[in-house]
Amino acid sequence: MKRFYLNAALKPDEIVNPPAEIVRHMHALRVRTGELVEFFDGKNRSYQSEVLNLERRNAALKINRENPVIPVPKIVISLAIAVVANDKMDLIIGKAVELGVRHIIPVYSEYSGRLIEERCANKLAHWQNIIISSCEQCGQNLLPTIDLPIPLNLLYDNMEYDLKVIMNVPSHAANSINFQKDNHGNNINKAILLVGPEGGFTDDEVKDAAAHNYQSLQLGNLIMRAETAAIAGICAINLYLGAWKC
């Protein structure tokens, strides 16, 4: 069933006239009159809807029912990712949503990319659209959040995480701390994964992260690109915390 994000409070039997961007999206997906589609509100609610009428710029849909709420993992995982090239950043954000990340924090590190200040608002809107598209595709009804980029040192001001992990560090600088085997996710409610840019983190950045109780995660002996490290790291944390049943 085709899905669309509509930030609105809906109820059964309500007639909805979606905004123009959703109408355009419906045409792009070749939605037809009489077809059933799904709206989700980004707050973990979704609704089965029937297309009553679909014109070039307007549409009318009837809300048939509210769908059962999909349980979300109790553990909130955040991804702090050093800013990388546009296409790779887009890929990381999209895959992070598919893998259950609830909050994305772009950061500036020594070797990361930089955004032109005047374009930051447009870039944030672009990233938010990627999140919406990924939610539409993967069935996620709870819309993850993303921030404007911050300097890496400001990331450490947030002390609320129970598990803090850093990846993509120089092999000689990593202290090779694996997940604590005697914990297995107990008493962990919030976790964060910090992933570096293509050039990795500097020794000083790794030491600074360790000083703020970040554990180094090493997955194999091969060098991973930033997008690979982010995906692999998120998977490892999900498995460790028991968010996925295998």
Backbone as CSV, one residue per row, in Angstrom:
resi,resn,N_x,N_y,N_z,CA_x,CA_y,CA_z,C_x,C_y,C_z
1,MET,0.844,-1.192,0.000,0.000,0.000,0.000,0.885,1.250,0.000
2,LYS,0.574,2.178,-0.868,1.361,3.412,-0.952,1.089,4.278,0.278
3,ARG,2.165,4.904,0.772,2.077,5.658,2.025,2.482,7.111,1.809
4,PHE,1.833,7.998,2.580,2.108,9.431,2.473,2.101,10.054,3.870
5,TYR,3.018,10.976,4.073,3.106,11.670,5.354,2.181,12.872,5.357
6,LEU,1.276,12.921,6.337,0.354,14.042,6.478,0.319,14.435,7.951
7,ASN,0.899,15.577,8.258,0.984,16.041,9.634,-0.344,16.667,10.042
8,ALA,-1.291,15.805,10.392,-2.625,16.276,10.749,-3.302,15.238,11.626
9,ALA,-4.211,15.713,12.488,-5.014,14.806,13.305,-6.191,14.318,12.462
10,LEU,-6.281,13.023,12.247,-7.309,12.448,11.382,-8.236,11.550,12.193
11,LYS,-9.389,11.254,11.639,-10.345,10.370,12.305,-11.164,9.639,11.247
12,PRO,-11.691,8.465,11.582,-12.478,7.681,10.618,-13.654,8.473,10.051
13,ASP,-13.922,8.235,8.769,-15.013,8.853,7.998,-14.742,10.305,7.617
14,GLU,-13.609,10.827,8.016,-13.257,12.200,7.644,-12.857,12.247,6.166
15,ILE,-13.242,13.318,5.490,-12.817,13.554,4.110,-11.607,14.485,4.142
16,VAL,-10.536,14.062,3.507,-9.269,14.798,3.538,-8.947,15.313,2.148
17,ASN,-8.558,16.565,2.083,-8.032,17.160,0.846,-6.549,17.439,1.066
18,PRO,-5.673,16.534,0.649,-4.247,16.677,0.948,-3.626,17.850,0.203
19,PRO,-2.504,18.360,0.705,-1.822,19.483,0.043,-1.275,19.094,-1.323
20,ALA,-0.895,20.119,-2.080,-0.500,19.917,-3.474,0.685,18.969,-3.622
21,GLU,1.649,19.027,-2.680,2.826,18.167,-2.828,2.466,16.689,-2.702
22,ILE,1.476,16.380,-1.877,1.029,14.987,-1.773,0.268,14.581,-3.036
23,VAL,-0.522,15.486,-3.561,-1.247,15.194,-4.809,-0.250,14.895,-5.929
24,ARG,0.801,15.711,-6.024,1.835,15.474,-7.053,2.496,14.108,-6.837
25,HIS,2.749,13.791,-5.584,3.372,12.509,-5.257,2.454,11.357,-5.643
26,MET,1.167,11.517,-5.421,0.206,10.485,-5.804,0.232,10.244,-7.308
27,HIS,0.267,11.324,-8.072,0.330,11.173,-9.528,1.634,10.478,-9.941
28,ALA,2.738,10.843,-9.274,4.027,10.226,-9.609,4.006,8.730,-9.341
29,LEU,3.270,8.317,-8.313,3.169,6.897,-7.971,2.005,6.210,-8.685
30,ARG,1.340,6.935,-9.586,0.243,6.383,-10.383,-0.910,5.876,-9.514
31,VAL,-1.229,6.622,-8.475,-2.392,6.300,-7.647,-3.652,6.531,-8.479
32,ARG,-4.644,5.695,-8.276,-5.887,5.785,-9.039,-7.089,5.955,-8.107
33,THR,-8.152,6.532,-8.632,-9.392,6.665,-7.874,-9.887,5.280,-7.447
34,GLY,-10.302,5.180,-6.188,-10.755,3.902,-5.641,-9.657,3.119,-4.952
35,GLU,-8.415,3.525,-5.138,-7.293,2.813,-4.529,-7.213,3.139,-3.039
36,LEU,-6.742,2.160,-2.267,-6.503,2.371,-0.847,-5.055,2.805,-0.649
37,VAL,-4.863,3.862,0.126,-3.528,4.343,0.467,-3.480,4.527,1.974
38,GLU,-2.295,4.859,2.458,-2.114,5.028,3.905,-1.497,6.392,4.192
39,PHE,-2.068,7.080,5.159,-1.472,8.297,5.691,-0.839,7.973,7.041
40,PHE,0.312,8.576,7.326,0.864,8.493,8.680,1.207,9.903,9.135
41,ASP,1.102,10.131,10.441,1.213,11.503,10.956,2.565,11.829,11.586
42,GLY,3.502,10.876,11.567,4.814,11.121,12.159,4.855,10.949,13.661
43,LYS,3.702,10.674,14.274,3.616,10.492,15.729,3.206,9.063,16.063
44,ASN,3.471,8.165,15.129,3.216,6.729,15.251,1.752,6.364,15.076
45,ARG,1.014,7.186,14.358,-0.352,6.822,13.990,-0.452,6.777,12.468
46,SER,-1.260,5.840,11.960,-1.457,5.735,10.517,-2.918,5.394,10.235
47,TYR,-3.343,5.689,9.003,-4.754,5.584,8.664,-4.915,5.008,7.259
48,GLN,-5.802,4.013,7.140,-6.146,3.507,5.818,-7.153,4.469,5.193
49,SER,-6.894,4.851,3.952,-7.725,5.864,3.296,-8.050,5.424,1.882
50,GLU,-9.228,5.848,1.414,-9.668,5.522,0.060,-9.692,6.782,-0.794
51,VAL,-9.129,6.677,-1.988,-9.111,7.814,-2.904,-10.488,7.955,-3.546
52,LEU,-11.174,9.030,-3.206,-12.505,9.280,-3.785,-12.404,10.003,-5.111
53,ASN,-11.427,10.891,-5.178,-11.284,11.695,-6.392,-9.834,12.168,-6.483
54,LEU,-9.260,12.082,-7.665,-7.884,12.528,-7.860,-7.794,13.293,-9.169
55,GLU,-7.644,14.609,-9.047,-7.499,15.460,-10.214,-6.050,15.917,-10.322
56,ARG,-5.796,16.803,-11.257,-4.411,17.203,-11.502,-3.785,17.881,-10.292
57,ARG,-4.558,18.761,-9.643,-3.989,19.522,-8.517,-4.721,19.272,-7.203
58,ASN,-5.811,18.539,-7.230,-6.622,18.337,-6.039,-6.979,16.870,-5.881
59,ALA,-7.272,16.506,-4.649,-7.687,15.132,-4.371,-8.595,15.126,-3.153
60,ALA,-9.433,14.113,-3.072,-10.289,13.902,-1.912,-10.178,12.441,-1.509
61,LEU,-9.928,12.214,-0.212,-9.794,10.855,0.299,-10.644,10.707,1.559
62,LYS,-11.171,9.515,1.738,-11.948,9.217,2.929,-11.116,8.347,3.871
63,ILE,-11.059,8.740,5.128,-10.347,7.954,6.129,-11.239,6.782,6.527
64,ASN,-10.834,5.570,6.198,-11.624,4.384,6.527,-11.457,3.963,7.981
65,ARG,-10.184,3.925,8.427,-9.939,3.484,9.803,-8.535,3.869,10.228
66,GLU,-8.352,3.919,11.529,-7.003,4.083,12.082,-6.390,2.704,12.248
67,ASN,-5.162,2.553,11.801,-4.490,1.261,11.887,-3.984,0.995,13.306
68,PRO,-3.802,-0.275,13.655,-3.208,-0.587,14.961,-1.827,0.062,15.092
69,VAL,-1.516,0.510,16.282,-0.236,1.161,16.527,0.889,0.127,16.453
70,ILE,1.933,0.449,15.705,3.101,-0.425,15.610,4.023,-0.125,16.793
71,PRO,4.336,-1.115,17.630,5.225,-0.857,18.770,6.592,-0.358,18.294
72,VAL,7.145,0.589,19.018,8.480,1.100,18.702,9.440,0.614,19.773
73,PRO,10.704,0.415,19.428,11.671,-0.031,20.431,11.731,0.931,21.615
74,LYS,11.835,0.373,22.813,11.904,1.203,24.010,13.226,1.964,24.089
75,ILE,14.253,1.411,23.452,15.570,2.051,23.489,15.674,3.027,22.320
76,VAL,15.990,4.271,22.628,16.121,5.322,21.615,17.577,5.372,21.156
77,ILE,17.792,5.167,19.856,19.144,5.211,19.293,19.308,6.489,18.482
78,SER,20.376,7.227,18.766,20.715,8.430,18.014,21.973,8.170,17.195
79,LEU,22.074,8.847,16.067,23.267,8.765,15.220,23.878,10.154,15.094
80,ALA,25.122,10.286,15.536,25.886,11.510,15.303,26.847,11.213,14.169
81,ILE,26.688,11.902,13.056,27.469,11.597,11.860,28.211,12.841,11.393
82,ALA,29.512,12.707,11.207,30.293,13.813,10.655,29.813,14.104,9.241
83,VAL,29.679,15.366,8.909,29.141,15.764,7.614,30.050,15.258,6.494
84,VAL,29.444,14.550,5.541,30.190,14.028,4.392,29.539,14.563,3.115
85,ALA,30.031,14.114,1.962,29.525,14.587,0.674,28.018,14.377,0.573
86,ASN,27.364,15.234,-0.220,25.901,15.283,-0.269,25.251,13.929,-0.499
87,ASP,25.691,13.198,-1.534,25.028,11.934,-1.851,25.221,10.910,-0.747
88,LYS,26.397,10.907,-0.136,26.654,9.960,0.947,25.866,10.338,2.198
89,MET,25.755,11.634,2.471,24.973,12.080,3.625,23.512,11.684,3.450
90,ASP,23.007,11.865,2.242,21.616,11.483,1.970,21.415,9.984,2.190
91,LEU,22.371,9.181,1.718,22.280,7.733,1.883,22.282,7.350,3.358
92,ILE,23.190,7.952,4.139,23.291,7.637,5.560,21.997,7.966,6.276
93,ILE,21.429,9.126,5.987,20.188,9.534,6.651,19.056,8.571,6.313
94,GLY,18.924,8.242,5.036,17.858,7.334,4.629,17.988,5.960,5.262
95,LYS,19.201,5.413,5.264,19.404,4.083,5.838,19.262,4.102,7.349
96,ALA,19.661,5.191,7.995,19.499,5.297,9.447,18.032,5.204,9.838
97,VAL,17.172,5.845,9.047,15.729,5.771,9.314,15.240,4.336,9.165
98,GLU,15.653,3.667,8.098,15.240,2.283,7.869,15.699,1.360,8.993
99,LEU,16.814,1.697,9.632,17.381,0.854,10.685,16.911,1.250,12.079
100,GLY,15.972,2.199,12.156,15.341,2.489,13.435,15.930,3.617,14.246
101,VAL,16.855,4.395,13.677,17.422,5.536,14.408,16.339,6.580,14.622
102,ARG,16.293,7.148,15.817,15.232,8.102,16.151,15.701,9.559,16.098
103,HIS,16.995,9.786,16.132,17.503,11.162,16.136,18.853,11.185,15.428
104,ILE,19.025,12.127,14.505,20.269,12.245,13.739,20.890,13.604,14.027
105,ILE,22.181,13.583,14.358,22.896,14.806,14.709,24.115,14.953,13.803
106,PRO,24.049,15.770,12.763,25.248,16.027,11.959,26.260,16.836,12.779
107,VAL,27.541,16.488,12.641,28.578,17.196,13.397,29.722,17.601,12.467
108,TYR,30.421,18.646,12.886,31.636,19.087,12.205,32.842,18.569,12.980
109,SER,33.689,17.800,12.289,34.943,17.341,12.874,36.098,17.894,12.046
110,GLU,37.312,17.523,12.413,38.498,18.064,11.743,38.480,17.788,10.249
111,TYR,38.087,16.586,9.855,38.142,16.189,8.454,36.763,16.162,7.772
112,SER,35.737,16.645,8.446,34.394,16.582,7.872,34.173,17.694,6.865
113,GLY,33.085,17.571,6.116,32.668,18.653,5.246,32.075,19.795,6.051
114,ARG,31.792,20.888,5.367,31.193,22.061,6.006,30.041,22.548,5.141
115,LEU,29.006,23.060,5.767,27.895,23.646,5.037,28.039,25.156,5.009
116,ILE,27.677,25.757,3.880,27.626,27.211,3.805,26.455,27.681,4.665
117,GLU,26.732,28.622,5.564,25.740,29.010,6.556,24.416,29.425,5.926
118,GLU,24.489,30.137,4.804,23.268,30.630,4.164,22.411,29.481,3.606
119,ARG,23.011,28.321,3.436,22.282,27.194,2.851,21.849,26.169,3.899
120,CYS,22.132,26.432,5.149,21.851,25.440,6.194,20.363,25.113,6.297
121,ALA,19.523,26.147,6.245,18.082,25.913,6.377,17.563,25.054,5.238
122,ASN,18.020,25.335,4.013,17.599,24.532,2.864,18.101,23.096,2.969
123,LYS,19.337,22.953,3.452,19.888,21.603,3.607,19.118,20.819,4.660
124,LEU,18.752,21.477,5.762,17.976,20.791,6.794,16.624,20.349,6.251
125,ALA,15.967,21.209,5.478,14.683,20.849,4.873,14.858,19.663,3.921
126,HIS,15.957,19.651,3.169,16.251,18.532,2.260,16.409,17.237,3.046
127,TRP,17.147,17.268,4.147,17.330,16.079,4.976,16.012,15.610,5.574
128,GLN,15.178,16.556,5.995,13.878,16.192,6.562,13.009,15.504,5.516
129,ASN,13.109,15.945,4.266,12.349,15.290,3.191,12.853,13.870,2.947
130,ILE,14.151,13.666,3.096,14.699,12.312,2.955,14.157,11.419,4.062
131,ILE,14.071,11.942,5.266,13.514,11.185,6.386,12.070,10.802,6.105
132,ILE,11.291,11.753,5.611,9.886,11.476,5.286,9.786,10.399,4.220
133,SER,10.576,10.527,3.157,10.550,9.531,2.074,10.928,8.148,2.581
134,SER,11.917,8.088,3.460,12.346,6.803,4.006,11.257,6.195,4.879
135,CYS,10.569,7.030,5.656,9.464,6.535,6.471,8.333,6.012,5.592
136,GLU,8.041,6.720,4.514,7.007,6.267,3.596,7.354,4.900,3.020
137,GLN,8.629,4.709,2.718,9.070,3.471,2.081,9.130,2.298,3.056
138,CYS,9.633,2.535,4.276,9.939,1.414,5.173,8.819,1.093,6.153
139,GLY,7.766,1.906,6.212,6.665,1.614,7.112,6.808,2.207,8.484
140,GLN,7.784,3.069,8.655,7.984,3.751,9.945,6.950,4.861,10.088
141,ASN,6.195,4.832,11.190,5.168,5.846,11.413,5.602,6.941,12.383
142,LEU,6.710,6.723,13.066,7.241,7.712,13.998,8.383,8.444,13.302
143,LEU,8.203,9.725,13.061,9.152,10.487,12.241,10.404,10.819,13.048
144,PRO,11.573,10.308,12.652,12.810,10.688,13.336,13.116,12.174,13.149
145,THR,13.932,12.708,14.024,14.304,14.119,13.967,15.759,14.258,13.532
146,ILE,16.082,15.433,12.984,17.452,15.733,12.581,17.753,17.186,12.918
147,ASP,18.979,17.441,13.330,19.393,18.780,13.747,20.256,19.437,12.678
148,LEU,20.436,20.744,12.826,21.484,21.421,12.077,22.842,20.966,12.597
149,PRO,23.878,20.978,11.762,25.197,20.527,12.211,25.721,21.361,13.376
150,ILE,26.441,20.679,14.274,27.078,21.334,15.413,28.543,20.917,15.469
151,PRO,29.412,21.733,16.078,30.794,21.303,16.278,30.842,20.050,17.152
152,LEU,31.798,19.193,16.879,31.880,17.913,17.583,31.926,18.086,19.094
153,ASN,32.647,19.086,19.577,32.780,19.241,21.027,31.445,19.551,21.708
154,LEU,30.503,20.161,20.972,29.198,20.467,21.569,28.346,19.217,21.752
155,LEU,28.693,18.151,21.015,27.949,16.903,21.163,28.066,16.379,22.586
156,TYR,29.196,16.625,23.214,29.455,16.064,24.529,28.705,16.780,25.645
157,ASP,28.033,17.885,25.309,27.239,18.580,26.325,26.021,17.765,26.732
158,ASN,25.602,16.847,25.866,24.443,16.003,26.160,24.923,14.766,26.917
159,MET,24.543,14.681,28.157,25.020,13.595,29.020,23.949,12.525,29.269
160,GLU,22.848,12.551,28.487,21.714,11.700,28.817,21.831,10.281,28.290
161,TYR,22.875,9.973,27.513,22.978,8.653,26.897,23.533,7.624,27.878
162,ASP,22.937,6.432,27.852,23.407,5.336,28.703,24.515,4.541,28.027
163,LEU,24.545,4.591,26.696,25.584,3.906,25.929,26.080,4.859,24.853
164,LYS,27.393,5.072,24.808,27.987,5.984,23.831,29.105,5.248,23.110
165,VAL,29.002,5.224,21.774,29.916,4.425,20.958,30.483,5.290,19.838
166,ILE,31.774,5.146,19.560,32.428,5.860,18.463,33.012,4.844,17.501
167,MET,32.830,5.106,16.190,33.384,4.246,15.140,34.245,5.071,14.201
168,ASN,34.910,4.356,13.278,35.702,5.010,12.238,36.882,5.776,12.823
169,VAL,37.554,5.155,13.786,38.705,5.793,14.420,39.985,5.189,13.866
170,PRO,41.115,5.927,13.922,42.383,5.341,13.476,42.698,4.081,14.271
171,SER,43.148,3.040,13.588,43.337,1.756,14.257,44.335,1.849,15.409
172,HIS,45.347,2.710,15.271,46.342,2.809,16.333,45.841,3.617,17.521
173,ALA,44.733,4.367,17.310,44.212,5.199,18.386,43.050,4.536,19.109
174,ALA,42.479,3.507,18.513,41.315,2.861,19.121,41.731,2.084,20.358
175,ASN,40.935,2.206,21.392,41.221,1.429,22.592,40.485,0.096,22.587
176,SER,39.885,-0.244,21.448,39.309,-1.573,21.198,38.372,-2.025,22.305
177,ILE,37.521,-1.119,22.774,36.535,-1.492,23.778,35.323,-2.069,23.067
178,ASN,35.026,-3.323,23.323,33.824,-3.930,22.772,32.655,-3.657,23.712
179,PHE,31.457,-3.974,23.260,30.311,-3.843,24.151,30.538,-4.700,25.392
180,GLN,30.157,-4.180,26.522,30.368,-4.913,27.767,29.482,-6.152,27.783
181,LYS,30.115,-7.306,27.765,29.373,-8.558,27.624,28.488,-8.853,28.835
182,ASP,28.832,-8.280,29.990,28.030,-8.555,31.180,26.817,-7.636,31.289
183,ASN,26.656,-6.740,30.320,25.528,-5.804,30.382,24.400,-6.257,29.468
184,HIS,24.718,-6.495,28.196,23.743,-6.955,27.199,22.517,-6.046,27.125
185,GLY,22.750,-4.754,27.226,21.661,-3.810,27.026,20.826,-3.525,28.249
186,ASN,21.123,-4.160,29.374,20.341,-3.895,30.576,20.534,-2.456,31.031
187,ASN,19.444,-1.840,31.443,19.463,-0.465,31.970,19.881,0.566,30.930
188,ILE,19.799,0.226,29.660,20.107,1.189,28.597,18.798,1.651,27.966
189,ASN,18.527,2.935,28.085,17.329,3.520,27.494,17.654,4.395,26.287
190,LYS,18.845,4.991,26.304,19.249,5.865,25.207,20.689,5.543,24.823
191,ALA,20.920,5.407,23.518,22.257,5.095,23.015,22.586,6.033,21.866
192,ILE,23.867,6.300,21.681,24.301,7.145,20.572,25.508,6.517,19.897
193,LEU,25.506,6.565,18.575,26.632,6.105,17.765,27.236,7.312,17.072
194,LEU,28.533,7.490,17.224,29.269,8.595,16.602,30.151,8.032,15.500
195,VAL,29.938,8.504,14.274,30.667,7.994,13.110,31.411,9.146,12.447
196,GLY,32.666,8.890,12.085,33.513,9.927,11.518,33.364,10.080,10.010
197,PRO,34.080,11.051,9.442,34.038,11.310,7.999,34.968,10.364,7.259
198,GLU,35.159,10.613,5.967,36.022,9.755,5.150,37.433,9.661,5.708
199,GLY,37.946,10.750,6.244,39.298,10.731,6.786,39.385,10.231,8.209
200,GLY,38.255,9.848,8.782,38.229,9.364,10.153,38.371,10.497,11.158
201,PHE,38.536,10.123,12.403,38.756,11.085,13.474,40.259,11.237,13.736
202,THR,40.660,12.382,14.219,42.044,12.572,14.639,42.264,11.881,15.983
203,ASP,43.533,11.694,16.331,43.843,11.093,17.632,43.256,11.921,18.774
204,ASP,43.342,13.229,18.659,42.801,14.094,19.713,41.291,13.960,19.826
205,GLU,40.602,13.828,18.688,39.147,13.665,18.727,38.767,12.340,19.368
206,VAL,39.539,11.288,19.091,39.277,9.988,19.701,39.503,10.062,21.209
207,LYS,40.581,10.724,21.624,40.871,10.855,23.057,39.789,11.674,23.761
208,ASP,39.322,12.713,23.086,38.278,13.552,23.670,36.992,12.754,23.839
209,ALA,36.644,11.944,22.838,35.448,11.107,22.943,35.593,10.102,24.083
210,ALA,36.782,9.489,24.190,37.013,8.531,25.270,36.900,9.197,26.637
211,ALA,37.346,10.447,26.720,37.241,11.180,27.981,35.796,11.445,28.375
212,HIS,34.909,11.408,27.379,33.473,11.583,27.634,32.739,10.246,27.601
213,ASN,33.475,9.172,27.867,32.914,7.825,28.057,32.354,7.202,26.781
214,TYR,32.919,7.564,25.624,32.565,6.883,24.379,33.426,5.637,24.241
215,GLN,32.794,4.507,23.956,33.512,3.265,23.711,33.803,3.121,22.225
216,SER,34.987,2.636,21.897,35.351,2.426,20.495,34.822,1.080,20.010
217,LEU,34.156,1.098,18.873,33.628,-0.127,18.281,34.414,-0.440,17.022
218,GLN,35.029,-1.608,16.996,35.781,-2.059,15.834,35.082,-3.276,15.233
219,LEU,34.721,-3.206,13.961,34.074,-4.317,13.273,35.004,-4.807,12.171
220,GLY,35.783,-5.820,12.475,36.715,-6.359,11.495,37.951,-5.501,11.342
221,ASN,38.792,-5.887,10.388,40.070,-5.212,10.176,40.108,-4.351,8.920
222,LEU,39.009,-4.305,8.180,38.985,-3.549,6.937,38.535,-2.114,7.179
223,ILE,38.976,-1.232,6.312,38.594,0.183,6.414,37.214,0.366,5.786
224,MET,36.311,0.962,6.545,34.951,1.203,6.047,34.792,2.659,5.647
225,ARG,34.058,2.889,4.584,33.636,4.243,4.259,32.639,4.710,5.313
226,ALA,32.422,6.028,5.373,31.557,6.580,6.404,30.161,5.977,6.353
227,GLU,29.616,5.839,5.130,28.257,5.317,5.025,28.184,3.851,5.441
228,THR,29.246,3.076,5.137,29.282,1.676,5.552,29.403,1.564,7.056
229,ALA,30.272,2.400,7.649,30.457,2.377,9.099,29.168,2.722,9.827
230,ALA,28.437,3.696,9.318,27.180,4.094,9.969,26.179,2.945,9.942
231,ILE,26.012,2.327,8.784,25.054,1.237,8.650,25.461,0.050,9.524
232,ALA,26.746,-0.339,9.441,27.221,-1.486,10.222,27.128,-1.208,11.712
233,GLY,27.469,0.000,12.127,27.427,0.349,13.543,26.015,0.333,14.095
234,ILE,25.068,0.885,13.347,23.671,0.877,13.788,23.172,-0.555,13.924
235,CYS,23.514,-1.399,12.958,23.109,-2.804,13.032,23.690,-3.475,14.277
236,ALA,24.962,-3.230,14.543,25.618,-3.848,15.696,24.951,-3.422,17.000
237,ILE,24.633,-2.146,17.118,24.005,-1.655,18.340,22.597,-2.229,18.494
238,ASN,21.837,-2.280,17.403,20.494,-2.874,17.463,20.555,-4.322,17.924
239,LEU,21.504,-5.074,17.404,21.631,-6.480,17.790,22.066,-6.607,19.238
240,TYR,23.023,-5.786,19.649,23.529,-5.841,21.009,22.431,-5.506,22.022
241,LEU,21.615,-4.512,21.700,20.587,-4.067,22.632,19.317,-4.923,22.555
242,GLY,19.302,-5.869,21.619,18.139,-6.749,21.506,16.945,-6.100,20.849
243,ALA,17.190,-5.029,20.080,16.086,-4.347,19.403,15.540,-5.194,18.261
244,TRP,16.377,-6.085,17.722,15.955,-6.986,16.650,15.940,-8.410,17.176
245,LYS,14.952,-9.167,16.757,14.893,-10.574,17.128,15.395,-11.408,15.964
246,CYS,16.389,-12.215,16.229,16.994,-13.033,15.176,16.693,-14.518,15.424
